[in-house]
C-alpha cells in the first residue's frame, strides 16, 4: 500500500516536472519569435541564464494560475458567461505579467497584447502536455479519478449528504435534443456512434416514444421533468387573457410554465431530492442548476443557472481549449455552408450572419460546460442528473436531419457519452445511464421557399389585409439562440413581438410546421362561425392551400375541398388525419382541450412517401407539429431497469417511467402521483380522455417488469484511450 502511494506521488512529481519543462521550452520559443517579449536583461544574458529565467517565469505562471485564477473567476460572477470566456485571455495575460514581474533583475518583459498571446499558448501547451501524459499512463488516469471520487465521498459523508454511505445506484438522464429514433439507430448501425452501438449490443435496450402534437423541447421537457405539459399548445402562442406571447425558450415564459406545471401536479419535479439539472429549459425541481433557462431571468445571487460556466472556466486551460474548438467550429460551419451553396443543395436556408457563432456555442461551449457539469455531478455522487445536449438539434435545423454535417455532430456527441461512461466507472456510486430525446426532426423545404410567401402573408391575404410585396422571413426559434442570449445577459425580447398591439389584425405565430392564428378582438376562443363572419375567405383560403395539411378550429378538423371532421364524433378525426399517423387524432383532440389553444391551429402538409413537411420558420429540419420523424423520439435504458411497457405516447408517460426507475433504484424519493389509477390528468370530462379519445399519453399505470438478477447498469469502458477531460 505504502509502495503504491510512493509510486503515485513519484509519478505525479515526474508529470509536474515534465509539464514545467515543456512550459519552459514554450516560453523560450515564444521569446525568440515575438518581438515584444524578452527573457533577458537589457545588456544580454548567457543561454543558461535565459533558460533559468524562462523556468522561473513558467513556474511562477503555473503557480499563479493554480492559486489566483479560481479566486478571480469567482469574483466575476456577475459578468456574462460568454464575456467571461473572452475575458479569460486578458486575465491570463495579466497573470503572465505578474509572473514576469517576479523574475529577479527585471529580466522578463512583455507588451500587454503580447502577454495575452503568450499566456494563451502557455495554457494550451500545459493542458495538452498534462492530458497527453495522463492518456499514456492509464493507471494515473484511473488513480486521479478515484482520488477525486474519494475526496468528494469523504466530504459528503462529513456533511451527511444523501447517498454518502451505501449509496443506491444513481441515474443519469442524457437528452440528445432533436435526435429521432431512426436517426439514432442509423447512426449506431453505420458506425457514426460506436459508443451507442456498443451499449445496444451489450447493456441497453431502445424503444421509440411518440410526442404530443407540439413536438418540441418546451412541451416535451416540461412533461418529462415536471409531469405535465397541459396547455402548452406550441413552442410559442398568444394568450388573450394577458395579451402576451408565451415563448418556451424565453426565460420569463419558461419560469411561468414551470410554475404552472408545479401548481398543477403539486410536485416539484423529477429531480427534487439530490438532483441536478444541466442545460435544460426547466429545473425539474433540482437544487443543483447550471444553464437552466427557467431561472436565468433571475438577477443576483438567486440566479445559480450560470454557475456551470464559472465552474468550467475556472481552469484557464478549459477556456483556451474551448475557445480554439469554438473557432474551429465557426470555420467548419462557414466551410460547410459554402460547400452546400456551391453544390446547389436544395432545400437550403440562410446560414450567414451570427449563425456560425450560435452553432459553435451549441456544439462546443454548451456541450463542454454541460458534460463537465455532469461529470462533476457523478464524482459528487448525486442521485439523479438530467442534462440536455442541443448540438444536433441546432445543426439539423439548418443542414437537415441527415447528412455529413449532422453525422459529424453525432460523432462528437458519442465521444462525450464515452467520456461520461468512463467517469461513471470511478464514481462513488454505481450509475445507470439513460439516453432519451425530446422529439425528432422532419426534413423539407420551408413554406416560404416552396410557395414564396409566409404563413402570415397567406393569413393576411385571406383576411383581405395588405400583404408586403416582399415576403419577410420568420426567425427560427431554436433553443441555442435563447441560451446565447442568457449567457450574454441580453434582455428577453419585448415590444410588439412579446405583446402584440390590440386591434383587428390577427396574431400569426410559427412553431416549426405548426402555425397558430389568434384574433385579439374576439374574446375567448373563436368559433368557426365568428371567424367566417369576420373573415369569410380565410378558412377556405387556408384549408385549400397545397402547403397546408389541416386546420383545427373549435373542435373541428378542416381539410381541402370543404372536408370537415368533428373531434367528438368517433372515427371522423381518425379518418381525416390518417396520413399523419395512428395517434394524430388523439394528439389533436388533446390539444383542442387546452384553454390557450389558438383560434386556428394550422399544420403544414405532409408527404408520407418522403417524410417531408413545410416549416413555417426558416428551418429545413423542423419539429413542432405532426408529420414524419419529428414525432418519434427514443428512450434507451440499461437492461437492469424495468421495461417501459406498452408503447409510450406523450411526454407525461415518459415522466412516469423515469419516476418509476428512480424508485426502482431506491434513489431520490420523488412524491408519488396522488391521483388514483385511471383518473385523467387533464381537467376535462373523462370521456374525452378515455377510450373515445384514444389518447394514451397520461393515464395507464405501467407495471414493473424489471428482470431478476444483477443491476446491469454499470457501463464498461469502450476500450480505447481517451483524453482526460474531467476538469
C-alpha positions in Angstrom: 0.0 0.0 0.0 2.8 2.4 1.0 4.8 1.4 -2.1 1.8 2.2 -4.3 1.4 5.6 -2.6 5.1 6.4 -3.2 4.8 5.3 -6.8 1.7 7.5 -7.3 3.5 10.5 -5.7 6.6 10.0 -7.7 4.6 9.6 -10.9 2.7 12.9 -10.2 6.0 14.6 -9.4 7.5 13.5 -12.7 4.5 14.7 -14.6 4.7 18.1 -12.9 8.4 18.4 -13.8 7.7 17.4 -17.4 4.9 20.0 -17.8 7.2 22.6 -16.2 9.9 21.7 -18.7 7.6 21.8 -21.7 6.2 25.2 -20.5 9.8 26.5 -20.1 10.7 25.5 -23.7 7.5 27.1 -24.9 8.4 30.3 -23.2 11.8 30.2 -24.7 10.4 29.6 -28.2 7.9 32.5 -27.8 10.6 34.8 -26.6 12.6 34.1 -29.8 9.5 34.5 -32.1 7.7 37.5 -30.6 9.4 40.9 -30.9 7.7 42.4 -27.8 8.6 39.6 -25.4 12.0 39.1 -23.8 13.6 36.9 -21.1 16.9 38.6 -20.6 18.3 41.8 -19.2 18.9 44.9 -21.5 22.7 44.0 -21.6 22.1 40.5 -22.7 22.5 37.2 -20.8 24.0 33.8 -21.4 22.0 30.9 -22.7 22.0 29.3 -19.2 20.7 32.5 -17.6 17.9 32.9 -20.2 16.9 29.2 -19.6 16.8 29.7 -15.8 14.7 32.9 -16.3 12.3 31.0 -18.5 12.0 28.2 -15.9 11.3 30.8 -13.2 8.7 32.5 -15.3 7.0 29.3 -16.3 6.9 28.1 -12.7 5.5 31.4 -11.4 2.8 31.5 -14.1 1.8 27.9 -13.2 1.5 28.7 -9.5 -0.4 31.9 -10.1 -2.8 30.1 -12.5 -3.4 27.4 -9.8 -3.8 29.7 -6.9 -5.1 33.0 -8.1 -7.2 32.0 -11.1 -10.2 30.4 -9.2 -10.4 33.4 -6.9 -10.5 35.8 -9.9 -13.2 33.8 -11.7 -15.3 33.6 -8.5 -15.1 37.4 -8.2 -16.6 37.8 -11.7 -20.0 36.0 -11.1 -21.9 39.0 -12.5 -20.0 39.0 -15.8 -22.0 37.5 -18.7 -20.7 34.0 -19.3 -19.6 34.5 -22.9 -17.9 37.7 -22.0 -16.0 35.8 -19.3 -14.8 33.4 -21.9 -13.2 36.3 -23.7 -12.1 37.9 -20.5 -10.2 34.7 -19.7 -7.5 35.7 -22.2 -6.9 39.1 -20.7 -6.9 37.8 -17.2 -4.5 35.1 -18.2 -2.3 37.8 -19.8 -2.4 39.7 -16.5 -1.2 36.7 -14.6 1.7 36.3 -17.0 2.7 39.9 -16.5 2.6 39.3 -12.7 4.7 36.2 -13.2 7.3 38.1 -15.3 7.4 40.8 -12.6 8.5 38.2 -10.1 11.6 37.3 -12.1 14.7 38.9 -10.4 16.6 41.8 -12.0 13.7 42.7 -14.3 14.7 40.1 -16.9 11.1 39.4 -18.0 9.2 41.9 -20.0 6.2 41.8 -22.5 3.8 44.2 -24.1 0.3 43.7 -22.7 -1.1 42.4 -26.1 1.8 40.1 -26.4 1.3 38.8 -22.9 -2.3 37.7 -23.8 -0.9 35.6 -26.7 1.9 34.1 -24.6 -0.5 33.2 -21.8 -3.0 31.6 -24.1 -0.2 29.5 -25.8 1.3 28.5 -22.4 -2.1 27.4 -21.0 -2.9 25.4 -24.2 0.6 23.7 -24.2 0.5 22.9 -20.5 -3.0 21.4 -20.8 -2.1 19.4 -23.9 1.0 18.1 -22.2 -0.7 17.1 -19.0 -3.5 15.4 -20.9 -1.1 13.5 -23.1 0.8 12.2 -20.1 -2.5 11.2 -18.4 -3.6 9.3 -21.5 -0.3 7.5 -21.8 -0.4 6.5 -18.2 -3.8 4.8 -17.8 -3.2 4.0 -14.2 -2.5 7.6 -13.4 -5.8 8.5 -15.1 -7.7 6.0 -13.0 -5.9 7.0 -9.8 -6.8 10.6 -10.4 -10.5 9.7 -10.8 -10.5 7.5 -7.8 -8.8 10.3 -5.8 -11.3 12.9 -6.8 -14.2 10.5 -6.1 -12.8 9.5 -2.7 -12.3 13.1 -1.7 -15.8 14.1 -2.7 -17.2 11.0 -0.9 -15.5 11.9 2.3 -16.8 15.5 2.1 -20.3 14.3 1.5 -20.1 11.8 4.4 -19.0 14.6 6.8 -21.9 16.7 5.5 -24.4 13.8 5.9 -25.4 14.2 2.3 -27.9 11.6 0.8 -26.2 8.6 -0.6 -22.9 9.2 1.2 -22.7 5.7 2.6 -24.0 2.5 1.0 -25.4 4.6 -1.9 -28.0 3.1 -4.1 -27.4 3.3 -7.9 -27.8 6.8 -9.3 -29.4 7.7 -12.7 -28.0 10.0 -15.3 -30.5 11.0 -18.0 -28.8 12.4 -21.1 -31.2 14.1 -23.6 -29.9 14.2 -27.1 -32.0 17.1 -28.3 -33.8 16.5 -31.6 -32.3 13.1 -32.3 -35.1 10.9 -33.6 -35.4 7.2 -33.1 -34.5 6.3 -36.7 -31.6 8.8 -36.7 -30.1 7.2 -33.6 -30.5 3.6 -34.9 -29.0 4.6 -38.3 -26.0 6.3 -36.6 -25.4 3.3 -34.4 -25.7 0.8 -37.3 -23.3 2.8 -39.6 -20.6 3.3 -37.0 -21.2 7.1 -36.6 -21.9 6.5 -32.9 -19.8 3.5 -31.8 -20.5 4.0 -28.1 -24.2 3.9 -28.6 -23.8 0.8 -30.8 -21.7 -0.9 -28.1 -24.3 -0.2 -25.4 -27.1 -1.5 -27.6 -25.2 -4.7 -28.2 -24.2 -5.3 -24.5 -26.1 -3.3 -21.9 -29.1 -1.3 -23.2 -32.4 -1.5 -25.0 -34.2 1.1 -27.0 -37.8 1.9 -28.0 -39.5 4.8 -29.7 -42.0 7.1 -28.0 -44.5 9.4 -29.6 -44.6 13.1 -28.8 -47.7 15.2 -28.4 -48.9 17.4 -31.2 -46.5 20.0 -30.1 -43.3 18.1 -30.9 -40.8 20.5 -29.4 -38.5 20.8 -26.4 -40.7 23.1 -24.4 -43.7 20.8 -24.3 -41.7 17.5 -24.1 -39.2 18.6 -21.4 -41.9 20.2 -19.3 -43.8 16.9 -19.4 -40.7 14.8 -18.8 -39.3 16.9 -15.9 -42.5 18.1 -14.3 -45.1 15.6 -15.2 -47.5 17.9 -17.0 -47.4 19.8 -20.3 -51.1 20.5 -20.3 -51.9 23.8 -22.0 -48.7 24.0 -24.0 -50.1 24.0 -27.5 -46.9 25.0 -29.3 -43.4 26.5 -29.0 -45.0 30.0 -29.0 -48.6 31.1 -28.6 -50.7 34.1 -27.8 -52.7 34.3 -24.6 -55.7 36.5 -24.8 -56.2 36.9 -21.1 -52.8 38.6 -20.7 -52.3 39.9 -24.2 -48.8 38.4 -24.3 -47.0 35.9 -26.4 -45.6 32.9 -24.5 -42.3 31.5 -25.9 -40.9 28.3 -24.4 -37.3 29.4 -24.7 -37.9 32.9 -23.2 -36.6 32.9 -19.6 -39.7 34.6 -18.2 -42.0 32.3 -20.1 -40.1 29.2 -19.1 -40.3 30.3 -15.4 -44.1 30.8 -15.7 -44.6 27.4 -17.5 -42.7 25.7 -14.8 -44.7 27.4 -12.1 -47.9 26.3 -13.7 -46.8 22.7 -14.0 -45.7 22.6 -10.3 -49.0 24.1 -9.3 -50.9 21.6 -11.4 -49.1 18.5 -10.2 -48.4 19.6 -6.6 -44.9 18.2 -7.2 -41.6 20.0 -7.5 -40.4 17.7 -10.3 -38.4 14.7 -11.2 -35.2 15.9 -9.5 -36.5 17.2 -6.2 -34.1 15.3 -4.0 -30.3 15.3 -4.6 -30.9 16.0 -8.3 -29.0 18.2 -10.8 -30.4 19.9 -13.9 -27.9 20.8 -16.6 -28.6 22.7 -19.8 -32.4 22.4 -19.7 -35.3 24.7 -20.2 -36.7 23.7 -16.8 -35.2 22.8 -13.4 -37.1 19.6 -12.7 -37.1 20.7 -9.0 -33.3 20.2 -8.8 -31.2 22.1 -6.3 -28.1 21.9 -8.4 -28.6 24.0 -11.5 -26.4 25.0 -14.5 -27.6 26.7 -17.7 -31.2 26.3 -16.8 -33.4 28.8 -18.7 -36.3 29.0 -16.3 -34.1 30.5 -13.6 -31.8 32.5 -15.9 -34.1 35.6 -15.7 -33.3 36.0 -12.0 -30.7 38.6 -11.1 -28.0 38.5 -8.4 -27.3 35.5 -6.2 -30.8 34.0 -6.9 -29.6 33.1 -10.4 -27.5 29.9 -10.0 -28.1 28.8 -13.5 -24.8 30.2 -14.9 -22.7 28.6 -12.2 -21.7 25.9 -14.7 -19.9 28.4 -16.8 -17.8 29.6 -14.0 -17.0 26.1 -12.7 -15.8 25.2 -16.2 -13.9 28.4 -16.9 -12.1 28.4 -13.5 -9.5 26.4 -15.3 -7.8 28.7 -17.9 -6.8 25.6 -20.0 -10.5 24.8 -20.4 -11.2 28.3 -21.7 -8.3 28.1 -24.2 -9.3 24.6 -25.4 -13.0 25.6 -25.8 -12.0 28.9 -27.5 -9.9 27.0 -30.0 -12.7 24.5 -30.6 -15.2 27.3 -30.9 -13.1 29.0 -33.6 -12.7 25.7 -35.4 -16.4 25.1 -35.4 -17.1 28.6 -36.8 -14.7 27.8 -39.6 -16.3 24.4 -40.1 -19.8 25.9 -40.4 -18.6 28.6 -42.9 -16.9 25.9 -45.0 -19.9 23.6 -44.9 -22.3 26.4 -45.8 -20.1 27.5 -48.7 -19.9 23.9 -50.0 -23.6 23.5 -49.9 -24.1 26.7 -51.8 -21.6 25.7 -54.5 -23.2 22.3 -54.9 -26.6 24.0 -55.2 -28.1 21.8 -52.4 -31.8 22.0 -52.1 -33.6 22.7 -49.8 -31.3 25.3 -48.3 -31.7 28.2 -45.8 -29.6 31.2 -45.0 -26.6 30.3 -42.7 -24.9 33.6 -42.5 -24.9 36.5 -40.0 -24.4 35.3 -36.4 -25.4 31.8 -37.1 -21.9 30.3 -37.3 -21.2 31.6 -33.8 -24.6 30.4 -32.5 -23.9 27.0 -33.9 -20.4 27.0 -32.3 -21.9 27.9 -28.9 -24.4 25.0 -29.1 -21.9 22.4 -30.4 -18.8 23.4 -28.4 -19.4 25.8 -25.4 -22.7 24.4 -24.2 -21.6 20.8 -24.8 -18.3 21.2 -23.0 -19.9 23.0 -20.0 -22.8 20.6 -19.7 -20.6 17.5 -20.0 -18.2 18.9 -17.4 -21.1 19.6 -15.0 -22.4 16.0 -15.4 -19.0 14.6 -14.7 -18.8 16.8 -11.6 -22.2 15.5 -10.5 -21.2 11.9 -10.8 -18.0 12.4 -9.0 -20.0 14.1 -6.3 -22.3 11.1 -6.1 -25.6 12.9 -6.8 -28.6 10.6 -7.1 -30.2 11.9 -10.3 -28.9 14.1 -13.1 -30.8 15.3 -16.2 -28.8 17.1 -18.9 -29.7 18.3 -22.4 -27.2 18.3 -25.3 -28.6 20.6 -28.0 -25.8 20.3 -30.6 -27.6 18.0 -33.1 -30.9 19.9 -33.0 -29.2 23.3 -33.8 -27.2 21.9 -36.8 -30.1 19.8 -38.1 -32.4 22.9 -38.3 -30.0 24.5 -40.9 -28.3 21.5 -42.5 -31.1 19.0 -42.5 -31.7 16.0 -40.2 -29.3 13.7 -42.0 -26.1 14.1 -43.9 -22.4 14.7 -43.4 -22.8 17.8 -41.2 -25.1 16.2 -38.7 -23.1 12.9 -38.7 -20.0 14.9 -37.5 -22.1 16.4 -34.7 -23.4 12.9 -33.7 -19.9 11.5 -33.7 -18.7 14.2 -31.3 -21.7 13.6 -29.0 -20.9 9.9 -29.0 -17.4 10.8 -27.7 -18.9 12.8 -24.9 -21.1 9.8 -24.0 -18.0 7.6 -23.9 -16.2 10.0 -21.6 -19.2 10.2 -19.2 -19.4 6.3 -19.2 -15.7 6.0 -18.3 -16.1 8.5 -15.4 -19.2 6.5 -14.2 -16.8 3.6 -13.5 -14.9 5.7 -11.0 -17.8 7.5 -9.4 -18.6 6.9 -5.6 -21.8 5.1 -6.5 -23.0 3.0 -9.4 -24.6 4.9 -12.2 -27.1 3.8 -14.8 -27.1 6.0 -17.9 -30.4 6.5 -19.7 -30.4 8.2 -23.1 -33.5 9.8 -24.5 -34.7 12.5 -26.9 -37.5 15.1 -26.7 -38.5 14.8 -30.4 -37.1 14.1 -33.8 -36.8 16.2 -36.9 -38.6 16.1 -40.2 -36.9 17.3 -43.4 -38.5 19.5 -46.1 -38.3 22.9 -47.9 -39.7 25.8 -45.9 -43.2 27.1 -46.6 -41.6 30.4 -47.8 -39.1 28.6 -50.0 -41.7 26.4 -51.6 -44.6 28.9 -52.1 -42.9 32.3 -52.0 -44.9 33.7 -49.0 -45.0 33.2 -45.3 -48.0 31.9 -43.3 -48.6 35.4 -42.0 -48.8 36.7 -45.6 -51.3 34.0 -46.5 -53.4 34.8 -43.5 -53.4 38.5 -44.2 -54.4 37.8 -47.8 -57.3 35.6 -46.6 -58.4 38.4 -44.3 -58.3 41.0 -47.0 -55.5 42.9 -45.4 -52.5 44.4 -47.2 -49.6 42.0 -47.8 -46.0 43.2 -48.2 -44.6 42.9 -51.7 -41.5 41.1 -50.4 -42.1 38.2 -48.1 -40.3 38.6 -44.8 -38.5 35.6 -43.1 -39.8 34.1 -40.0 -37.0 33.9 -37.5 -36.0 30.5 -36.2 -36.7 29.8 -32.5 -34.1 27.2 -31.8 -33.1 26.7 -28.2 -29.4 27.6 -28.7 -30.3 31.3 -29.5 -32.0 31.7 -26.1 -29.0 30.1 -24.4 -26.7 32.5 -26.1 -28.9 35.5 -25.0 -29.0 34.2 -21.4 -25.2 33.7 -21.4 -24.7 37.3 -22.6 -27.3 38.7 -20.1 -29.2 40.1 -23.0 -32.8 41.0 -22.1 -35.7 39.0 -23.4 -37.5 40.2 -26.5 -40.1 42.9 -25.6 -42.2 45.2 -27.6 -44.6 44.1 -30.3 -43.1 40.6 -30.5 -43.9 39.8 -26.9 -47.1 41.9 -26.6 -48.9 42.4 -29.9 -50.9 45.6 -30.4 -54.6 45.3 -29.7 -56.8 45.5 -32.8 -58.5 43.5 -35.6 -55.3 42.2 -37.2 -54.7 38.5 -36.5 -51.7 37.4 -34.5 -49.8 34.7 -36.6 -47.1 32.6 -34.9 -45.0 29.8 -36.1 -43.7 26.7 -34.3 -41.9 24.6 -36.8 -44.5 23.2 -39.2 -47.3 24.2 -36.8 -48.9 27.6 -37.1 -51.2 29.5 -34.7 -53.7 32.2 -35.6 -55.4 34.3 -32.9 -57.9 37.2 -33.1 -57.3 39.5 -30.2 -60.5 41.4 -30.7 -62.6 38.2 -30.3 -63.0 37.3 -26.6 -62.3 33.7 -25.7 -61.7 31.0 -28.2 -63.3 32.0 -31.5 -65.9 29.7 -33.1 -65.9 28.9 -36.8 -69.0 31.0 -37.3 -67.3 34.0 -35.6 -64.2 33.7 -37.8 -66.3 33.3 -41.0 -68.4 36.3 -40.2 -65.3 38.5 -39.6 -63.2 37.0 -42.4 -65.3 35.0 -44.8 -62.5 33.8 -47.1 -59.8 33.0 -44.5 -60.6 29.4 -43.6 -61.3 28.3 -47.2 -58.1 30.0 -48.3 -56.0 28.2 -45.7 -57.7 24.8 -46.0 -57.3 24.7 -49.8 -53.7 25.8 -49.9 -51.4 22.9 -51.1 -48.9 23.6 -48.4 -51.4 23.2 -45.6 -52.4 19.8 -44.3 -55.3 20.6 -42.0 -56.8 23.2 -39.7 -58.2 22.8 -36.1 -61.0 25.3 -35.4 -63.1 24.9 -32.2 -63.2 21.1 -32.1 -63.4 20.7 -35.8 -60.7 19.5 -38.3 -60.9 21.3 -41.7 -59.3 20.0 -44.8 -59.3 20.8 -48.6 -62.4 20.9 -50.7 -64.7 21.5 -47.7 -63.7 18.4 -45.8 -64.8 18.6 -42.1 -64.4 16.2 -39.2 -65.7 16.7 -35.6 -63.4 15.6 -32.9 -66.4 14.5 -30.7 -67.7 12.1 -33.4 -66.0 8.7 -33.1 -63.9 7.8 -36.1 -64.3 11.1 -38.1 -61.0 12.7 -37.0 -59.1 9.4 -37.3 -60.2 9.1 -40.9 -59.4 12.7 -41.7 -55.9 12.6 -40.1 -54.9 9.0 -41.1 -52.0 10.2 -43.3 -50.4 11.8 -40.2 -50.2 8.5 -38.2 -52.3 6.4 -36.0 -52.1 8.7 -32.9 -52.6 12.0 -34.8 -56.4 12.3 -33.9 -55.8 11.7 -30.2 -53.0 14.3 -30.1 -55.2 16.9 -31.9 -58.1 16.0 -29.6 -56.0 16.6 -26.5 -54.7 20.0 -27.8 -58.2 21.1 -28.5 -58.9 20.8 -24.8 -56.2 23.4 -23.9 -57.5 26.7 -22.6 -54.9 28.6 -24.6 -55.2 26.7 -27.9 -55.2 29.2 -30.8 -58.4 30.2 -32.6 -57.0 28.4 -35.7 -54.3 25.8 -35.4 -52.5 25.1 -38.8 -50.5 22.0 -39.5 -48.4 22.0 -42.7 -48.8 19.5 -45.5 -47.0 16.1 -45.0 -45.8 13.7 -47.6 -45.7 10.1 -46.2 -43.5 8.9 -49.0 -40.6 11.3 -48.3 -41.4 12.3 -44.7 -41.2 15.9 -45.7 -43.1 18.8 -44.1 -43.0 22.6 -44.8 -41.8 24.6 -41.8 -43.3 28.0 -41.2 -39.9 29.0 -39.9 -36.6 29.1 -41.7 -35.6 25.5 -41.0 -35.1 22.6 -43.4 -35.1 20.2 -40.5 -38.0 21.1 -38.3 -40.3 19.9 -35.5 -43.3 21.3 -33.6 -46.2 19.7 -35.4 -47.4 16.4 -36.9 -45.8 14.6 -39.8 -42.8 12.3 -40.1 -39.9 11.6 -37.7 -40.4 14.8 -35.7 -42.9 12.9 -33.6 -40.8 9.8 -33.0 -38.3 10.3 -30.2 -36.4 7.5 -28.4 -35.9 6.1 -25.0 -32.8 3.9 -24.3 -32.3 2.3 -20.9 -29.9 -0.2 -19.2 -31.2 -3.7 -19.0 -31.1 -3.5 -15.2 -34.1 -1.2 -15.3 -37.7 -2.5 -15.9 -39.2 -2.4 -19.4 -41.2 0.8 -20.0 -44.2 -1.4 -21.0 -46.6 -0.5 -23.8 -45.5 2.0 -26.5 -45.2 5.4 -24.8 -47.4 8.2 -26.0 -46.8 11.7 -24.7 -44.1 13.3 -22.6 -46.1 12.7 -19.4 -45.9 9.0 -20.0 -42.1 9.2 -20.2 -42.1 11.1 -16.9 -43.9 8.3 -15.2 -41.4 5.7 -16.4 -38.5 7.8 -15.3 -40.1 8.3 -11.8 -40.6 4.5 -11.6 -36.9 3.9 -12.5 -35.8 6.3 -9.7 -37.9 4.4 -7.2 -36.5 1.1 -8.5 -33.0 2.4 -7.9 -34.1 3.3 -4.3 -32.7 6.7 -5.1 -34.4 10.1 -4.6 -37.8 9.9 -3.0 -39.9 11.7 -5.5 -43.5 12.2 -4.5 -45.9 9.7 -5.9 -48.9 10.7 -8.1 -51.7 11.4 -5.6 -54.4 10.6 -8.1 -55.9 7.1 -8.2 -55.1 4.9 -11.2 -57.2 5.9 -14.2 -58.0 9.4 -13.1 -57.0 11.7 -16.0 -54.5 14.5 -15.6 -56.4 16.9 -17.8 -59.3 18.9 -16.2 -61.9 17.9 -18.7 -64.6 15.2 -18.9 -63.3 11.7 -18.5 -65.0 10.7 -21.7 -62.6 12.9 -23.7 -59.5 11.2 -22.3 -60.8 7.7 -22.2 -61.4 5.2 -24.9 -63.2 7.6 -27.1 -60.2 10.0 -27.4 -57.7 7.2 -27.9 -55.0 9.3 -26.2 -52.7 7.0 -24.2 -50.3 9.7 -23.0 -51.3 10.0 -19.4 -53.5 7.6 -17.6 -52.4 3.9 -17.6 -50.2 2.7 -14.8 -47.0 0.9 -16.0 -46.3 -2.4 -14.4 -42.9 -3.2 -13.0 -41.3 -5.7 -15.4 -37.8 -5.4 -14.2 -35.8 -8.6 -14.8 -34.5 -10.5 -11.9 -30.7 -10.7 -11.4 -28.0 -8.1 -11.4 -28.4 -4.4 -11.9 -26.7 -4.3 -15.3 -26.3 -0.6 -15.1 -22.5 -0.3 -14.8 -21.2 0.7 -18.2 -17.9 -0.7 -19.4 -15.2 1.3 -21.0 -15.3 1.2 -24.7 -11.7 0.1 -24.6 -9.9 2.9 -26.3 -7.7 5.5 -24.8 -9.3 8.9 -24.5 -8.2 12.3 -23.3 -8.6 13.2 -19.7 -11.3 15.9 -19.9 -12.6 15.6 -16.3 -11.8 19.2 -15.5 
